[in-house]
Amino acid sequence: MSSEHAIEQVPLSEIREGDTVQDPTSRRWIKVTRTADDTTSGPHRVYYGDGGEEIDSRYVTRLVNRQVRE
C-alpha cells in the first residue's frame, strides 16, 4: 500500500465485500471478495480475500485497519 492512502481502524463486523483491509496476522493488505457465516463450529464470520486469504472473526479481538475509500 502506498503512503497516499488514508487508513481507519474499524471493528471487523463493519468490513464489507470490496473493502481493503490489513490481515491482523500476516499484516498483508487484502481485498475482501466475499464473506460467509460458519455455523458448524459456533456462529462466526469468515472474510475471504482475492488471493485466497481468510480472516476468521473468532480470532480478531481488536480493530482492523481498512483503507479509506476516496
N, C-alpha and C positions, 0 to 999 in steps of 0.2 A: 504494500500500500504506500502511496506517495504521501508526503507530508502536507499536501494541499487539502486532503480530506479531513473534515471535522469528525470527531468521534464522540459518541454519547454512551453513557452506561445505563442499561435498562435491565429489568428482570427478564429472564428467559421467556416467560409467558407472553411478553409483548412482541416477540420475534414472529415475523410472518414470512411467507414464501416471497422470495425476491430480495430479502434483506441480506446484507453482507455483514457477517459477524466474525469475531475472533474466537476460535475454538479455545475454551478455557484450559484444555490440557496440552495441546500442541502449540498454542499461540499463533497458529496459522490462520489467515483470513480465508473464509469460505463463503460462497453464495448459497443460501438456503433454497433448495429446489422443491422440497416438499416436507410436510410434517405428517406424523401419524401417531395415533394413540395406541399404546400397547397395554392391553389389559390382562395378558396371560400371566404376568408376574406382579400384579398390582397396577393400578392406574397411573400411568405416566406418559409423557410425550417424548417422541424421538424426532430430532431435526436432522434432515439429510442434506448434505452438501452436494454441489455439482461434480465433485471429484470422488464421490463415494464415502465422504466423511459422515460420521454420525455423532450427534451430541444428545446424550440421554439426560433428560431433566432430573432423574434421580440423583445424579452426581454433580449437579451445578447448584451450589449453595449461595453464591454471591451474584452480583450483577455481571452482565456480559457487555463487552464492547461492541458497538454497532456503528457502522459508517452512517453518517447523517446524509439523507437523500437531499440532493440540491435541485 
